[in-house]
Amino acid sequence: MDEPELFRQGGFRLAARARTAKADAAQVARLREFAQQEDALADAVVEWLHQQDNRHGKSQDNGRPGAKRPSSDPNDLVDRVLAGRTTPDLPPALRAFRDQTEATPYWVDPVRLDRGARAITRAGLLGLFPLGDMSLMGGYLASRATKSLVGTGEIEHRAPRRLVETAAWWIDVTTPGALVRHGTGYQAALRIRLVHAQVRRAMNRRPDWDYERWDRPVNQVQTAGTLLLFSLVYVFGTQLLGLRYSAREKADILHLWRYVGWLMGVADELLPADEDDAWRLLWLLAVTEFVPDDDSKRLARALVDTHAAIGEGRGPLGKVLAQVNVGVHSAISRLVLGRSNADFLELPDNPVAQAAVLAAAGVNYAAETVRLLVPGATALQEAVGAFGRRRYLARMNAVFGRAPRGRGSGAAASGPIGSIRAAQ
């Protein structure tokens, strides 16, 4: 099969030269089967929640952050399950969900989870750049996956808040120690799994959903693709920005996201066991999923507008700041996605910003080389990165009024009903 467009240009062209990640038509066909599969366990929990709401006449607004819940709200029971505070009389759907998620796979290694989290934490706030400019922006190239995002209206119309909530969720699941059973990251992964089920239920009830063109909403392929964007693409993107990882660190980061994917209900067959698996899956997704359309442009524009908003209310200086911010973020996207993809998404093309990003990447690489040579520098950088992430969450909590929920967390403590959070 021919090389997909994503691997013909930009940063991924470098990866294509170094790896033989091609797959055949039979493997493509097998992957496409998962586009018709959803998440029966999470879907059953969400359906039970809606049944309880209808039975008791409750408003779905009770699921919003800060909204007062009735004492008998079933969302409270879901919260207790996620936190490990359960009762023996759970409804069947919730019991099955709990039993599956608490049955930790044999391959999960807590030591590797911790090492992977520390390697991610070391990037500090620099890690937020590839998260938005490569992972999220790259995900918009997958036009079938964008249909659920456009359908909710949450990404396009509330892009700033959703971008922050995505970053907060990402920090939740990548904080060292947070993925222990019932920990902050563990709960965040399961909560977004239920949010996906809520979105899926809403899209499945729409009469205009085109199953032939768009597949099942928030299906297994799309969720696996999200994981690759947050894991493999993130690591590759930060490397292009000058960060350095050992082979063991990269493997541990992928191991962490393999477990996060398992918690999120991704089929075992779609969970890469190592970097070669991850590149092959990305190649398959590039062949089958990364075909942008007009909705891709709409979502990209919303994200660019979010970057421009930094200058609002600051007069002439604000306009300059907005231009610089948009230029830098767009330059990072172009670095990875390539010219034709970036042009299709109508991302600004600023050669000065692109040169500045490349120069900064060189400085980062030099600093990383020094870090590897100086004893204790890696541990210090991890501490500095963790501090920066905590400060970022504290600022976002103050801006958006989201109450912290524990170590490293900024996610809202709301149940899945009525909560659409942007994990893509």
C-alpha positions as CSV (number, residue, x, y, z in Angstrom):
1,M,0.0,0.0,0.0
2,D,1.1,3.6,-0.7
3,E,2.5,5.8,2.0
4,P,-0.3,7.8,3.6
5,E,-0.2,11.6,3.2
6,L,0.6,12.1,6.9
7,F,3.9,10.2,6.5
8,R,4.9,12.0,3.3
9,Q,5.7,15.4,4.8
10,G,6.5,17.2,8.0
11,G,8.0,15.5,11.0
12,F,6.4,12.2,10.3
13,R,8.4,11.9,7.0
14,L,11.4,11.5,9.2
15,A,9.8,8.7,11.1
16,A,8.8,7.0,7.9
17,R,12.4,7.0,6.7
18,A,13.5,5.4,10.0
19,R,10.8,2.7,10.3
20,T,9.0,0.1,8.2
21,A,5.5,0.5,9.7
22,K,3.6,-0.4,6.6
23,A,0.6,-2.7,6.8
24,D,-1.4,-4.7,4.2
25,A,-5.0,-4.6,3.0
26,A,-6.0,-7.4,5.4
27,Q,-4.8,-5.5,8.4
28,V,-6.6,-2.4,7.2
29,A,-9.8,-4.4,6.9
30,R,-9.3,-5.8,10.4
31,L,-8.8,-2.3,11.8
32,R,-12.0,-1.1,10.1
33,E,-14.0,-3.8,11.9
34,F,-13.3,-1.9,15.2
35,A,-14.9,1.2,13.7
36,Q,-18.3,-0.5,14.3
37,Q,-17.5,-1.4,17.9
38,E,-18.3,0.8,20.9
39,D,-18.0,0.1,24.6
40,A,-20.9,-2.0,25.9
41,L,-20.0,-1.7,29.6
42,A,-19.7,2.1,29.7
43,D,-22.8,2.4,27.5
44,A,-24.8,0.3,29.9
45,V,-23.8,2.5,32.8
46,V,-24.8,5.7,31.0
47,E,-28.1,4.1,29.9
48,W,-28.8,3.1,33.5
49,L,-28.1,6.7,34.6
50,H,-30.5,8.1,32.1
51,Q,-33.1,5.6,33.2
52,Q,-32.7,6.8,36.8
53,D,-33.0,10.4,35.8
54,N,-36.2,9.7,33.8
55,R,-37.7,7.6,36.6
56,H,-37.1,10.2,39.3
57,G,-37.7,13.2,37.1
58,K,-34.3,14.7,37.6
59,S,-32.7,17.3,35.5
60,Q,-29.5,16.4,33.6
61,D,-28.2,19.8,34.8
62,N,-27.4,18.0,38.0
63,G,-24.2,16.7,36.3
64,R,-22.8,20.1,35.7
65,P,-19.8,21.2,37.8
66,G,-21.1,23.2,40.8
67,A,-24.7,22.2,40.4
68,K,-26.4,20.8,43.5
69,R,-27.4,17.2,43.4
70,P,-30.2,15.4,45.1
71,S,-29.1,13.1,47.9
72,S,-30.3,10.1,45.8
73,D,-28.6,11.2,42.6
74,P,-27.2,8.0,40.9
75,N,-24.2,10.0,39.8
76,D,-23.1,10.0,43.4
77,L,-23.1,6.2,43.3
78,V,-20.9,6.3,40.2
79,D,-18.5,8.6,42.0
80,R,-18.3,6.2,44.9
81,V,-17.5,3.3,42.5
82,L,-14.8,5.2,40.8
83,A,-13.3,6.1,44.3
84,G,-13.6,2.5,45.5
85,R,-16.3,3.3,48.1
86,T,-19.0,0.9,47.0
87,T,-21.9,-1.0,48.5
88,P,-22.9,-4.6,47.9
89,D,-26.2,-3.7,46.2
90,L,-24.9,-2.1,43.0
91,P,-27.1,-2.2,39.9
92,P,-25.9,-4.9,37.4
93,A,-24.5,-2.4,34.9
94,L,-22.4,-0.5,37.5
95,R,-21.2,-3.8,39.1
96,A,-20.1,-5.2,35.7
97,F,-18.2,-1.9,35.0
98,R,-16.5,-1.9,38.4
99,D,-15.5,-5.6,38.1
100,Q,-14.0,-5.1,34.7
101,T,-12.0,-1.9,35.5
102,E,-10.7,-3.3,38.8
103,A,-9.3,-6.4,37.2
104,T,-5.9,-5.0,36.4
105,P,-4.3,-6.7,33.4
106,Y,-1.3,-8.9,34.1
107,W,1.0,-6.7,32.0
108,V,0.5,-3.6,34.0
109,D,3.8,-2.7,35.8
110,P,3.4,0.0,38.5
111,V,7.2,0.8,38.4
112,R,7.0,1.5,34.7
113,L,3.8,3.6,35.1
114,D,5.7,5.7,37.6
115,R,8.8,6.1,35.4
116,G,6.6,7.0,32.4
117,A,4.8,9.6,34.3
118,R,8.0,11.1,35.6
119,A,9.4,11.3,32.0
120,I,6.3,13.1,30.9
121,T,6.3,15.4,34.0
122,R,9.8,16.4,33.2
123,A,8.6,18.4,30.2
124,G,6.6,20.6,32.4
125,L,4.5,23.3,30.6
126,L,6.5,22.6,27.4
127,G,4.5,19.4,27.2
128,L,1.3,21.5,26.7
129,F,2.5,22.7,23.3
130,P,2.5,19.3,21.5
131,L,-0.6,18.4,23.4
132,G,-2.6,21.2,21.7
133,D,-0.6,21.9,18.6
134,M,0.2,18.3,17.6
135,S,-2.2,15.9,19.4
136,L,-5.4,17.9,19.3
137,M,-4.7,19.7,16.0
138,G,-3.6,16.5,14.4
139,G,-6.7,14.7,15.6
140,Y,-8.8,17.2,13.6
141,L,-7.4,15.6,10.4
142,A,-9.5,12.5,11.3
143,S,-12.8,13.8,9.8
144,R,-15.0,10.9,11.0
145,A,-13.9,11.5,14.6
146,T,-14.7,15.2,14.3
147,K,-18.3,14.5,13.7
148,S,-19.0,13.8,17.4
149,L,-17.0,16.9,18.4
150,V,-19.0,19.1,16.0
151,G,-22.2,17.4,17.0
152,T,-21.8,18.3,20.7
153,G,-20.9,21.9,19.8
154,E,-18.6,21.9,22.8
155,I,-15.2,22.1,21.0
156,E,-16.1,24.8,18.5
157,H,-18.2,27.1,20.7
158,R,-16.3,26.6,24.0
159,A,-12.8,25.9,22.8
160,P,-10.8,27.7,25.4
161,R,-12.5,25.9,28.4
162,R,-12.4,22.6,26.6
163,L,-8.7,22.9,25.7
164,V,-7.9,23.6,29.4
165,E,-10.0,20.7,30.6
166,T,-8.3,18.4,28.1
167,A,-4.9,19.6,29.5
168,A,-6.1,19.1,33.1
169,W,-7.3,15.5,32.2
170,W,-3.9,14.8,30.6
171,I,-2.1,16.1,33.7
172,D,-4.4,13.9,35.9
173,V,-3.5,10.7,34.1
174,T,0.2,11.5,33.7
175,T,1.0,12.6,37.3
176,P,3.3,10.1,39.1
177,G,1.3,7.8,41.4
178,A,-2.1,8.9,40.0
179,L,-2.9,5.7,38.2
180,V,-3.0,3.5,41.3
181,R,-6.4,1.8,41.7
182,H,-9.0,4.5,42.6
183,G,-6.3,7.2,42.3
184,T,-6.8,10.6,40.6
185,G,-5.6,9.5,37.2
186,Y,-7.5,6.2,37.5
187,Q,-10.7,8.0,38.2
188,A,-10.0,10.5,35.4
189,A,-9.6,7.8,32.8
190,L,-12.8,6.0,33.8
191,R,-14.7,9.3,34.0
192,I,-13.8,10.2,30.5
193,R,-14.8,6.7,29.4
194,L,-18.3,7.4,30.7
195,V,-18.2,10.9,29.1
196,H,-17.5,9.2,25.8
197,A,-20.4,6.9,26.4
198,Q,-22.6,9.9,27.0
199,V,-21.5,11.5,23.8
200,R,-22.0,8.2,22.0
201,R,-25.6,7.9,23.3
202,A,-26.4,11.5,22.2
203,M,-25.0,10.9,18.7
204,N,-26.8,7.6,18.3
205,R,-30.1,9.3,19.0
206,R,-29.6,11.8,16.3
207,P,-31.6,11.1,13.1
208,D,-28.9,12.8,11.0
209,W,-26.0,10.5,12.1
210,D,-24.6,8.9,8.9
211,Y,-23.4,5.5,10.0
212,E,-22.2,4.6,6.5
213,R,-19.9,7.6,6.2
214,W,-19.0,8.3,9.8
215,D,-19.0,4.8,11.4
216,R,-20.2,4.3,15.0
217,P,-19.8,7.5,17.1
218,V,-16.8,7.5,19.4
219,N,-15.9,4.0,18.3
220,Q,-12.9,1.8,19.2
221,V,-10.7,3.0,16.4
222,Q,-11.3,6.7,17.3
223,T,-10.5,6.1,20.9
224,A,-7.4,4.2,20.1
225,G,-6.4,7.1,17.8
226,T,-6.8,9.5,20.6
227,L,-4.4,7.5,22.7
228,L,-1.8,7.5,20.0
229,L,-2.1,11.3,19.7
230,F,-1.5,11.6,23.5
231,S,1.3,9.0,23.6
232,L,3.3,8.3,20.4
233,V,2.6,11.7,18.7
234,Y,3.3,13.5,22.0
235,V,6.7,11.8,22.5
236,F,7.6,12.3,18.8
237,G,6.5,15.9,19.0
238,T,8.4,16.8,22.1
239,Q,11.5,15.2,20.5
240,L,11.1,17.5,17.5
241,L,11.0,20.4,20.0
242,G,14.4,19.3,21.4
243,L,13.5,17.0,24.3
244,R,15.4,13.8,24.7
245,Y,14.2,10.4,26.0
246,S,16.0,7.1,26.6
247,A,14.6,4.0,24.9
248,R,13.3,2.9,28.3
249,E,11.6,6.2,29.0
250,K,9.8,6.1,25.6
251,A,8.7,2.5,26.3
252,D,7.5,3.4,29.8
253,I,5.4,6.4,28.4
254,L,3.7,4.1,25.9
255,H,3.2,1.5,28.7
256,L,1.4,4.2,30.8
257,W,-0.9,5.1,27.9
258,R,-1.5,1.4,27.2
259,Y,-3.0,1.1,30.7
260,V,-4.9,4.4,30.3
261,G,-6.3,3.0,27.1
262,W,-7.3,-0.2,28.8
263,L,-9.1,1.8,31.5
264,M,-10.9,3.7,28.8
265,G,-12.3,0.6,27.3
266,V,-10.1,0.2,24.3
267,A,-10.0,-3.4,22.9
268,D,-6.8,-5.3,23.8
269,E,-6.0,-5.8,20.1
270,L,-5.8,-2.0,19.6
271,L,-3.4,-1.4,22.6
272,P,0.2,-1.1,21.3
273,A,2.6,-3.2,23.3
274,D,5.7,-1.2,22.2
275,E,6.8,1.6,19.9
276,D,6.8,-0.5,16.8
277,D,3.2,-1.5,17.4
278,A,2.3,2.2,18.0
279,W,3.9,3.3,14.7
280,R,2.2,0.6,12.7
281,L,-1.2,1.5,14.2
282,L,-0.6,5.2,13.5
283,W,0.2,4.2,9.9
284,L,-3.0,2.3,9.6
285,L,-5.0,5.2,11.1
286,A,-3.3,7.6,8.7
287,V,-4.5,5.4,5.8
288,T,-8.0,5.0,7.0
289,E,-8.9,7.9,9.3
290,F,-6.8,11.0,8.7
291,V,-8.8,12.4,5.8
292,P,-9.8,16.0,6.7
293,D,-12.9,17.9,5.6
294,D,-14.6,21.2,6.3
295,D,-15.4,20.3,9.9
296,S,-11.6,19.8,10.4
297,K,-11.1,23.4,9.3
298,R,-13.9,24.6,11.7
299,L,-12.3,22.9,14.7
300,A,-8.8,24.1,13.7
301,R,-10.1,27.6,13.4
302,A,-11.6,27.4,16.9
303,L,-8.3,26.3,18.3
304,V,-6.4,29.0,16.6
305,D,-8.9,31.6,17.9
306,T,-8.3,30.3,21.4
307,H,-4.6,31.1,20.9
308,A,-5.4,34.5,19.6
309,A,-7.6,35.3,22.7
310,I,-4.5,35.8,24.8
311,G,-4.4,39.4,23.5
312,E,-8.0,40.4,24.3
313,G,-8.3,43.5,26.3
314,R,-4.6,44.4,26.1
315,G,-4.7,47.1,23.4
316,P,-2.0,47.3,20.7
317,L,0.4,45.2,22.7
318,G,-2.3,42.5,23.0
319,K,-2.6,42.4,19.2
320,V,1.1,41.7,18.9
321,L,1.0,39.1,21.6
322,A,-1.9,37.4,19.9
323,Q,0.0,37.3,16.6
324,V,3.1,35.9,18.2
325,N,1.1,33.3,20.1
326,V,-0.8,32.2,17.0
327,G,2.3,32.1,15.0
328,V,4.2,30.0,17.4
329,H,1.4,27.4,17.9
330,S,0.8,27.2,14.2
331,A,4.5,26.8,13.5
332,I,4.6,23.8,15.9
333,S,1.6,22.3,14.1
334,R,3.3,22.8,10.8
335,L,6.5,21.2,12.0
336,V,4.7,17.9,12.6
337,L,1.7,17.8,10.3
338,G,3.5,19.1,7.2
339,R,2.7,21.9,4.8
340,S,-0.3,20.5,2.8
341,N,-2.1,19.3,6.0
342,A,-1.5,22.7,7.7
343,D,-2.6,24.6,4.6
344,F,-5.8,22.5,4.4
345,L,-6.5,23.4,8.0
346,E,-5.8,27.0,7.1
347,L,-3.2,27.5,9.7
348,P,-1.2,30.7,9.5
349,D,2.1,30.3,7.7
350,N,4.7,32.5,9.5
351,P,8.3,31.8,8.5
352,V,9.7,33.9,11.3
353,A,7.7,32.0,13.9
354,Q,8.8,28.7,12.3
355,A,12.5,29.7,12.5
356,A,12.0,30.8,16.1
357,V,10.5,27.4,17.0
358,L,13.4,25.5,15.3
359,A,15.9,27.7,17.1
360,A,14.1,27.1,20.4
361,A,14.2,23.3,19.7
362,G,18.0,23.6,19.2
363,V,18.3,25.3,22.6
364,N,16.2,22.7,24.2
365,Y,18.3,19.9,22.7
366,A,21.5,21.5,24.0
367,A,19.9,21.9,27.5
368,E,18.7,18.3,27.4
369,T,22.2,17.1,26.5
370,V,23.6,19.0,29.6
371,R,20.9,17.4,31.7
372,L,22.0,13.9,30.7
373,L,25.6,14.7,31.7
374,V,24.9,16.4,35.1
375,P,24.2,14.1,38.1
376,G,20.8,15.0,39.7
377,A,19.7,17.2,36.8
378,T,17.0,14.9,35.7
379,A,15.4,14.7,39.1
380,L,15.6,18.5,39.4
381,Q,13.9,18.9,36.0
382,E,11.1,16.5,37.1
383,A,10.5,18.6,40.2
384,V,10.5,21.8,38.2
385,G,8.1,20.3,35.7
386,A,5.8,19.1,38.4
387,F,5.8,22.5,40.0
388,G,4.9,24.2,36.7
389,R,2.1,21.8,36.0
390,R,0.6,22.5,39.5
391,R,0.9,26.2,39.0
392,Y,-0.9,25.9,35.6
393,L,-3.8,24.0,37.1
394,A,-4.1,26.4,40.0
395,R,-4.3,29.3,37.5
396,M,-6.9,27.5,35.4
397,N,-8.9,26.6,38.5
398,A,-9.0,30.3,39.4
399,V,-10.0,31.4,35.8
400,F,-12.7,28.7,35.2
401,G,-13.8,28.1,38.8
402,R,-13.0,24.4,38.8
403,A,-12.3,22.9,42.2
404,P,-9.2,20.7,42.6
405,R,-9.9,17.1,43.3
406,G,-6.6,15.9,44.7
407,R,-2.9,15.7,43.8
408,G,-2.2,17.0,40.4
409,S,-5.9,17.3,39.5
410,G,-7.9,20.1,38.1
411,A,-10.8,18.0,36.7
412,A,-14.3,18.8,37.7
413,A,-15.9,16.5,40.2
414,S,-19.1,15.9,38.3
415,G,-20.8,12.8,37.2
416,P,-21.0,11.8,33.5
417,I,-24.6,13.0,32.9
418,G,-24.5,16.5,31.4
419,S,-20.8,16.6,31.2
420,I,-19.1,16.6,27.8
421,R,-15.4,16.9,28.3
422,A,-13.0,17.2,25.3
423,A,-10.5,14.3,25.4
424,Q,-9.9,14.2,21.7
